[in-house]
């Protein structure tokens, strides 16, 4: 147990990467959106109107920015500390468990950070300009019952996917991430072929419960794959 906690603390030791940098990215996206909406308002558009709100509600900038960052953080978690931890006597099992605990903490921190920003955004009427960055459809349109699980499980899914890519690189070299990326693209293409002809029926039957279930499945599959790769890789892969 002590070694598991040591791995978690080792990951958390990268405080700037884990906590400061994501906050900076989130604030950067907010600032960029505020500047864009301010420019639109100066051009004579009523950015506080209902029609404008419906348009900006589809903004997914902060989602894709933080998904990309979390994926990169997951890659680092699987690769940057693995050799050091095993050299100090940590077993692969302890490393996987410690990394899982770190991901949970990281997900909670991300959820808390974005929750505070959402509270501020809604209290200020979307930054006084109608600039929506967190009160958007992809994050539940301000519904806390949707926002919290989406952010937390979404963070975990991105971290786990990053860990899968990083662990596959340790296990197979450059072929690992390339093959996994190819599989993901192929699966996405097949899904589009199946979904697009049935899109209306799927949208009509869609329920929010599908989102957390889907994210949880991605997290478990990706992290499980990363754990298998880490158990079978050699330290020299670092």
Protein Blocks (a to p, Z undefined) as FASTA:
>chain_A
ZZmmmmmmmmmmmmmlmmmmmmmmmmmmmmmmmmmmmmmmmnopafkbmklmmmmmmpck
lmmmmmmmmmmmmmmmmmmmmmmmmmnopafklmmmmmmmmmmmmmmmmmmmmmmmmmmm
mmnognonopafklcfknonopaklmmmmmmmmmmmmmmmmmmmmmmmmmnommlmmmmm
mmmmmmmmmmmmmmmmmmmmmmmmpcfklmmmmmmmmmmmmmmmmmmmmmmmcfklZZ
